[in-house]
Amino acid sequence: MKIKIHITAVIVLFLTLLIFLIPIPDFIVNYKPQLILLVLIYWTLNFPDEINISYAFIIGALSDIILITPLGQHILTYISAIYFAKIFNKPLNNNYDRNISIILILTPYFISSILVIHFLKISYFNVIEILISIMTSILIWPFVHKLLEFVHRKYIK
Amino acid sequence: MLKKLNIKIKDFIHLKFFIFFCFSIFFLQSNNNFEYSSKIRKNFSYFTNKIYIISAFPSLAYKNIYSYLEYKISLIKKNEKLQNKTLIQSGIIQQIPGLIEENNKLKKLLDSNNFYELHKITLAERIPVNLSTYSNKILINIGLNKNISLRQVVIDNNAILGQISEVNKNYSTVTLISSPDHALLAINARTNKKIIVHGSGDNKKLLGKYVPFNEDIINGDILISSGLDNIFPAGYLIGVVTKIKRDKSEDYINLQIKPYALLDDINKILVLSK
């Protein structure tokens, strides 16, 4: 069972990374949702014992290598969000709807993004663009959740 | 509140987070001019190249299907247009020997050195993948296999695009002139005065900084590469001045420059080598 979870999670994350690389029109490129992070969050919320913070670290490093960003940029933002999702996993699952949980989980992502940009000294940095990217992630979350739920039911349970 | 939220400390998660957090901060801090990341990326280049090829497949397939299904009439029109363009360009090329002769004579008279150099050109194609939003980088399909080296200049059919910032076996990374980490020394073609052109992060505009307050500059001034930075060869088009902001509280003028190169719509590019 555990191996099945790991294999499914790795395959889905890899496919998400490939989808994330597919070119999209330039005017929406700055607002694209954080698909890889959303998939990571789904697996963390559903399998907190199996999908741990090491996953976030490895996927973050892989994203940095493939997306040609300075090493550490995606690692920091992903581990912050997954750490939050993991330590508040039970209260989030018990007290809130998943669509609200995602807003709370993406908050540390936003804060760490600002921290990263401070480190990289990106002068043109636009908070609004990051916020819109988070908004699109929140909007797309129900669909991602449904799709991953389907995969989850079909291949794991 | 913690009791209410039912938080449990287990699996050393806090320790793990702390270690990974320190790692990422260390990576970010030690990442001087992307050198560290580049080295790691180079080791994974075989693997990443395969990922790029798979990700580029849908876009390449669409392009191929589209060109296959393109109407004959539009293809004939396109062909006619290109033939006319080639004819005009060959007319211009015919003038070059005469210009070189005249130029040599003038150089002898003025006793000056060579300003413009001729470069070897290698054709490359962009790998259609969507990289990070804030990186202003593109990937091209040639690398060490075509003797590409670091800091080679890349142009399109209009103007300077950027320079090679990472070279791998089968692909290279180009940092565009719109990248905020990038700057080059330009010359105002009208006045011959030097201007430092910075990237803004936005592919549609470049910035001119540290221009003296009393500088003679007007909207529509064309900027060309100066060749003084020892990277970009002299005489290539960069952009046109579109906005001049004179702030009396500062000693400098801020310029907004529209790049001539189509940084948003890059397909085929030329790599210059000496």
Interface residues (C-beta under 8 A of the other chain):
Chain A: L17 L18 F20 L21 I22 P23 I24 D26 V29 N30 K32 D49 N52 I53 S54 A56 F57 G60 D64 I65 I66 L67 I68 T69 P70 L71 G72 Q73 I75 L76 I79 S80 Y83 K86 I87 F88 K90 P91 N94 V116 I117 F119 L120 I122 S123 Y124 F125 E129 S133
Chain B: K4 L5 N6 I7 K8 D11 I13 H14 K16 F17 F20 F21 F23 S24 I25 F26 F27 L28 Q29 N31 F34 Y36 S37 I40 R41 F44 T48 I51 Y52 I54 S55 A56 P58 S59 P128 V129 N130 L131 S132 T133 Y134 S135 K137 L139 E166 T173 P180 S200 G201 D202 N203 D264 D265
